[in-house]
Amino acid sequence: AVDPNGFLRKFVDSRGEGLHHLGVVVDDLDDFVADLESKDVRIPHRETFGDSRREVLLSPKDLAGVVMQVIEWTDKDCPDEA
């Protein structure tokens, strides 16, 4: 169930049903981000989750309305799939 006050509900209410975001895993987030920034891709959100992972969210304005979540797993015990 979707939280009636959550960001996904707000997204669906404003844009209708469809794809909200894609998640991809990269080996080197810093290199990936540097390449994107050299192409003027916006990166509105950057976050670190303890010792397990770092991620960025790319602006849907640059990706046909879809948010892209790019993850680098930094913990050696990371899952095979994000």
KAVEN-V948015 format. One record per residue. N is the residue number from 1. RES is the residue in one small letter. NEAR is the number of other C-alpha atoms within 8 Angstrom. Layout:
N;RES;NEAR
N;RES;NEAR
This chain:
1;a;2
2;v;6
3;d;7
4;p;5
5;n;6
6;g;8
7;f;6
8;l;9
9;r;11
10;k;9
11;f;10
12;v;10
13;d;7
14;s;6
15;r;6
16;g;7
17;e;5
18;g;5
19;l;5
20;h;8
21;h;8
22;l;8
23;g;9
24;v;9
25;v;9
26;v;9
27;d;6
28;d;7
29;l;12
30;d;6
31;d;7
32;f;9
33;v;8
34;a;8
35;d;8
36;l;10
37;e;10
38;s;7
39;k;6
40;d;6
41;v;10
42;r;9
43;i;10
44;p;8
45;h;7
46;r;9
47;e;7
48;t;8
49;f;7
50;g;5
51;d;7
52;s;10
53;r;12
54;r;13
55;e;12
56;v;12
57;l;12
58;l;15
59;s;13
60;p;10
61;k;7
62;d;9
63;l;10
64;a;6
65;g;7
66;v;12
67;v;12
68;m;13
69;q;12
70;v;13
71;i;13
72;e;12
73;w;11
74;t;9
75;d;8
76;k;6
77;d;4
78;c;8
79;p;5
80;d;4
81;e;3
82;a;6
